[in-house]
């Protein structure tokens, strides 16, 4: 069975974009592959250096993963910092990573620009830690977006370099896994782009009904079409895209016909969209709240996941030490 590895930084709650863009597909992957899903708390320290915040957010993500349907009996769900072998491999990879190539990584340059007073070594070596996360399990596939493709190429480079330096064919070169047509890009509510935590345009799975209604009613619109069957501007297209995702086909067709006939009332569309989002998220929200209260269950899931991840990681590190020459 091929191995899939995916991680998420605990920097806030999951939103609809996370669910439809990734988590929904994880539910299928866990039935088809050997999956390791981890919460990347070490990665968070590059921009969020306060462990208390990280610990709180780790529990949020863990509860939300479980509420969405990721099954700890099918996939290893673990916290990155519970698998210390990752740090040892991170050290070895750093010994063979070069300053120039790390400084050229686009994500490093962008983060350095955004946080000029905190350009730390962890930020610089983010690609080697990401590579260690992946190749410690000898992953075949890694679900990533386009923004992570350069880091994936770095992971492949570090795997190749290790093999070349030590004259072995030990590490696989992990391949980026794209959901292709199965991936759904959820638009934000600000009229452009995709839904994201940092953009302030997201609806979170934990949002209550009143919050969702308030957010949706504030979504950007225009004065309405004046020519029948005219093209929808981006903010309006985004609203209809949301309808396609969470509403019934009949609902979408009804409002689409109203738009094409220049009879659209955006207030009615938003009210319907909000109720359909609430209908979808409420069962997940209720599960999140219930799981969040069961700390013992979450601790048990994290411990069992870490045990599975360590079993995989320990074997890799044992072999790596032997290859390098440590006894």
C-alpha positions as CSV (number, residue, x, y, z in Angstrom):
1,X,0.0,0.0,0.0
2,X,1.4,3.4,-1.0
3,X,2.1,5.9,1.7
4,X,0.5,9.4,1.9
5,X,1.7,12.1,4.3
6,X,0.1,15.5,4.9
7,X,0.5,18.1,7.6
8,X,-1.3,21.3,8.6
9,X,0.0,24.1,10.7
10,X,-2.1,24.8,13.8
11,X,-2.6,28.5,13.1
12,X,-6.4,28.6,13.5
13,X,-9.7,26.8,12.9
14,X,-10.5,24.9,9.7
15,X,-12.7,26.7,7.3
16,X,-14.9,25.6,4.4
17,X,-12.0,26.0,2.0
18,X,-9.9,23.6,4.1
19,X,-12.8,21.1,4.2
20,X,-13.7,21.0,0.5
21,X,-10.2,21.7,-0.7
22,X,-8.4,19.0,1.3
23,X,-10.1,17.3,4.3
24,X,-13.0,15.9,2.2
25,X,-10.4,14.1,0.0
26,X,-8.5,12.9,3.0
27,X,-11.6,10.8,3.9
28,X,-11.1,8.9,0.7
29,X,-7.4,8.7,0.9
30,X,-7.5,7.0,4.3
31,X,-9.4,4.2,2.6
32,X,-7.0,3.8,-0.3
33,X,-3.5,4.5,1.2
34,X,-1.5,4.2,4.3
35,X,-1.9,7.7,5.7
36,X,0.0,9.8,8.1
37,X,-1.8,13.1,8.9
38,X,0.1,15.3,11.3
39,X,-0.4,18.7,13.0
40,X,2.8,20.7,12.4
41,X,3.4,22.4,15.7
42,X,7.1,22.8,15.2
43,X,6.6,24.6,11.9
44,X,4.3,27.1,13.7
45,X,7.2,28.3,15.9
46,X,8.7,30.1,13.0
47,X,5.9,32.7,13.1
48,X,4.1,31.9,16.4
49,X,6.8,31.4,19.0
50,X,4.5,31.1,22.0
51,X,4.0,27.4,22.9
52,X,0.8,28.0,24.8
53,X,-1.0,29.3,21.7
54,X,0.4,26.4,19.7
55,X,-0.9,23.8,22.2
56,X,-4.4,25.3,22.2
57,X,-4.5,25.4,18.4
58,X,-3.2,21.8,18.1
59,X,-6.3,20.6,20.1
60,X,-8.6,22.7,17.8
61,X,-7.2,21.1,14.7
62,X,-7.3,17.6,16.2
63,X,-10.9,17.9,17.3
64,X,-11.9,19.3,13.9
65,X,-10.0,16.6,11.9
66,X,-11.9,13.9,14.0
67,X,-15.2,15.7,13.6
68,X,-14.8,15.9,9.9
69,X,-14.5,12.1,9.7
70,X,-10.8,11.3,9.7
71,X,-10.6,7.9,11.4
72,X,-7.7,7.2,13.8
73,X,-8.3,3.5,13.1
74,X,-7.5,4.0,9.4
75,X,-4.9,6.8,9.5
76,X,-2.2,7.9,11.9
77,X,-3.2,11.3,13.3
78,X,-0.4,12.7,15.3
79,X,1.3,15.9,16.6
80,X,4.6,16.6,14.9
81,X,6.5,17.2,18.2
82,X,5.5,13.8,19.5
83,X,7.9,12.2,17.0
84,X,11.4,13.3,18.0
85,X,13.0,11.2,15.2
86,X,11.9,13.9,12.8
87,X,14.3,16.3,14.4
88,X,17.2,13.9,14.0
89,X,16.5,13.5,10.3
90,X,16.0,17.3,10.1
91,X,19.6,17.7,11.5
92,X,21.1,15.3,9.0
93,X,19.3,17.0,6.1
94,X,20.5,20.4,7.3
95,X,24.1,19.2,7.2
96,X,23.7,18.6,3.4
97,X,21.5,21.7,2.7
98,X,23.2,24.9,1.4
99,X,22.6,28.5,2.4
100,X,22.2,29.7,-1.1
101,X,19.5,27.3,-2.1
102,X,17.6,27.8,1.1
103,X,17.7,31.6,0.7
104,X,16.3,31.3,-2.8
105,X,13.1,29.6,-1.7
106,X,10.1,31.8,-2.5
107,X,8.3,31.1,0.8
108,X,11.3,32.1,2.8
109,X,11.7,35.4,0.9
110,X,8.0,36.2,1.3
111,X,8.0,35.4,5.1
112,X,11.3,37.3,5.6
113,X,9.6,40.3,3.9
114,X,6.5,40.0,6.1
115,X,8.4,39.6,9.3
116,X,11.8,41.4,8.9
117,X,12.4,41.4,12.7
118,X,12.0,37.7,13.0
119,X,14.0,36.1,10.1
120,X,15.0,33.0,12.2
121,X,16.9,29.9,11.3
122,X,13.7,27.8,11.5
123,X,12.2,30.0,8.8
124,X,15.3,29.5,6.6
125,X,15.3,25.7,7.1
126,X,11.5,25.2,6.7
127,X,12.1,23.1,3.6
128,X,14.4,20.7,5.4
129,X,12.0,20.2,8.2
130,X,9.2,19.7,5.7
131,X,11.4,17.2,3.9
132,X,12.1,15.3,7.1
133,X,8.3,15.2,7.9
134,X,7.8,13.5,4.5
135,X,10.7,11.2,3.9
136,X,10.8,9.9,7.5
137,X,7.9,7.8,6.4
138,X,9.2,7.2,2.9
139,X,6.1,8.8,1.5
140,X,5.0,8.1,-2.1
141,X,2.5,10.9,-2.3
142,X,2.0,14.3,-0.6
143,X,-1.2,16.3,-1.2
144,X,-0.1,19.9,-1.7
145,X,-1.2,23.1,-3.3
146,X,0.7,24.9,-5.9
147,X,2.2,27.2,-3.3
148,X,4.1,24.3,-1.8
149,X,5.4,22.8,-5.0
150,X,8.8,24.5,-4.6
151,X,9.2,23.0,-1.1
152,X,8.2,19.6,-2.6
153,X,11.0,19.9,-5.2
154,X,13.4,20.7,-2.3
155,X,12.2,17.5,-0.5
156,X,12.9,15.5,-3.6
157,X,16.3,17.2,-3.9
158,X,17.3,16.4,-0.3
159,X,16.2,12.7,-0.8
160,X,18.3,12.5,-4.0
161,X,21.3,14.2,-2.3
162,X,21.3,11.8,0.7
163,X,21.2,8.8,-1.7
164,X,24.0,10.3,-3.8
165,X,26.3,11.3,-0.9
166,X,26.0,7.9,0.8
167,X,25.8,5.8,-2.4
168,X,22.5,4.2,-1.6
169,X,19.0,4.0,-3.0
170,X,17.3,4.6,0.4
171,X,14.9,7.5,0.2
172,X,12.1,7.7,-2.3
173,X,11.5,10.9,-4.1
174,X,8.0,11.9,-2.9
175,X,5.6,13.0,-5.5
176,X,3.1,15.9,-5.2
177,X,-0.4,14.6,-5.2
178,X,-3.0,16.7,-6.9
179,X,-6.7,16.1,-6.4
180,X,-7.2,17.5,-10.0
181,X,-10.8,17.9,-10.9
182,X,-11.7,16.5,-7.5
183,X,-10.3,19.6,-5.7
184,X,-12.8,22.3,-5.0
185,X,-11.6,25.9,-4.6
186,X,-13.9,27.7,-2.2
187,X,-14.0,31.4,-2.8
188,X,-13.8,34.0,0.0
189,X,-16.6,36.4,0.9
190,X,-14.6,39.5,0.1
191,X,-15.3,39.4,-3.7
192,X,-12.0,37.9,-4.9
193,X,-9.5,35.1,-4.4
194,X,-10.0,32.0,-2.4
195,X,-11.1,31.5,1.2
196,X,-8.2,31.8,3.7
197,X,-7.4,32.3,7.3
198,X,-5.2,35.3,6.8
199,X,-7.5,37.0,4.3
200,X,-10.3,37.5,6.8
201,X,-12.9,36.1,4.3
202,X,-13.5,32.7,5.7
203,X,-16.4,30.8,7.2
204,X,-15.1,28.4,9.8
205,X,-16.5,24.9,10.6
206,X,-16.9,26.0,14.2
207,X,-18.9,29.2,13.4
208,X,-22.4,29.3,14.9
209,X,-25.5,30.1,12.8
210,X,-25.6,33.8,13.8
211,X,-21.9,34.3,12.8
212,X,-22.5,32.6,9.5
213,X,-25.5,34.7,8.7
214,X,-23.7,37.9,9.6
215,X,-20.6,36.9,7.4
216,X,-22.7,35.9,4.4
217,X,-24.9,39.0,4.5
218,X,-21.7,41.1,4.4
219,X,-20.5,39.4,1.2
220,X,-19.6,41.7,-1.6
221,X,-22.2,42.2,-4.4
222,X,-23.0,44.8,-7.0
223,X,-26.2,46.7,-8.1
224,X,-27.3,43.7,-10.2
225,X,-27.3,42.9,-14.0
226,X,-28.9,45.2,-16.5
227,X,-28.5,43.0,-19.6
228,X,-30.1,39.5,-19.6
229,X,-27.7,36.5,-19.6
230,X,-24.7,38.8,-19.0
231,X,-21.5,37.4,-17.5
232,X,-21.2,37.5,-13.7
233,X,-18.4,39.7,-12.3
234,X,-16.1,37.9,-9.9
235,X,-17.8,38.8,-6.6
236,X,-21.1,37.5,-7.9
237,X,-19.5,34.5,-9.5
238,X,-18.0,33.7,-6.1
239,X,-21.5,33.7,-4.5
240,X,-22.8,31.3,-7.2
241,X,-19.8,29.1,-6.7
242,X,-20.6,28.8,-3.0
243,X,-24.2,27.9,-4.0
244,X,-22.8,25.1,-6.2
245,X,-20.8,23.8,-3.3
246,X,-23.4,23.8,-0.4
247,X,-26.8,24.2,-2.0
248,X,-29.0,21.9,-4.1
249,X,-29.0,22.0,-7.9
250,X,-32.6,23.4,-7.9
251,X,-31.5,26.2,-5.6
252,X,-28.6,27.1,-7.8
253,X,-30.7,27.0,-11.0
254,X,-33.4,29.1,-9.4
255,X,-31.0,32.0,-8.6
256,X,-29.1,31.6,-11.8
257,X,-32.3,32.0,-13.8
258,X,-33.2,35.0,-11.7
259,X,-29.8,36.5,-12.5
260,X,-30.1,35.8,-16.2
261,X,-33.5,37.5,-16.2
262,X,-32.2,40.5,-14.4
263,X,-34.6,39.7,-11.5
264,X,-32.0,38.7,-8.9
265,X,-32.4,39.9,-5.3
266,X,-29.0,39.4,-3.7
267,X,-30.5,39.6,-0.2
268,X,-32.6,36.5,-0.9
269,X,-29.6,34.7,-2.4
270,X,-27.5,35.4,0.6
271,X,-30.2,34.3,3.1
272,X,-30.6,31.0,1.3
273,X,-26.8,30.6,1.0
274,X,-26.4,31.2,4.7
275,X,-29.0,28.7,5.7
276,X,-27.5,26.0,3.4
277,X,-24.0,26.6,4.9
278,X,-25.5,26.3,8.4
279,X,-27.3,23.1,7.4
280,X,-24.0,21.7,6.2
281,X,-21.7,22.9,9.0
282,X,-24.0,22.4,12.0
283,X,-23.5,18.6,12.4
284,X,-19.7,19.1,12.1
285,X,-19.8,21.9,14.6
286,X,-21.7,19.8,17.1
287,X,-19.1,17.0,16.8
288,X,-16.3,19.5,17.2
289,X,-17.8,20.8,20.4
290,X,-18.4,17.3,21.8
291,X,-14.9,16.0,20.9
292,X,-13.3,19.2,22.3
293,X,-14.9,18.4,25.7
294,X,-13.5,14.8,25.7
295,X,-9.8,15.7,26.4
296,X,-9.1,12.0,27.3
297,X,-10.2,10.8,23.9
298,X,-8.2,13.4,22.0
299,X,-5.1,12.5,24.1
300,X,-5.6,8.9,23.4
301,X,-6.0,9.5,19.6
302,X,-2.8,11.7,19.6
303,X,-0.9,9.1,21.6
304,X,-1.9,6.2,19.4
305,X,-1.2,8.2,16.3
306,X,2.3,9.1,17.6
307,X,3.0,5.5,18.4
308,X,2.2,4.5,14.8
309,X,4.3,7.4,13.4
310,X,7.2,6.7,15.7
311,X,7.2,3.0,14.7
312,X,7.7,4.2,11.1
313,X,10.1,6.9,12.0
314,X,12.3,4.8,14.3
315,X,12.9,2.3,11.5
316,X,14.0,5.0,9.1
317,X,16.3,6.6,11.6
318,X,17.8,3.3,12.6
319,X,18.7,2.7,8.9
320,X,19.9,6.3,8.4
321,X,22.3,6.1,11.3
322,X,23.7,2.9,9.9
323,X,24.1,4.4,6.4
324,X,25.8,7.5,7.7
325,X,28.1,5.5,9.9
326,X,26.8,6.0,13.4
327,X,26.7,2.9,15.6
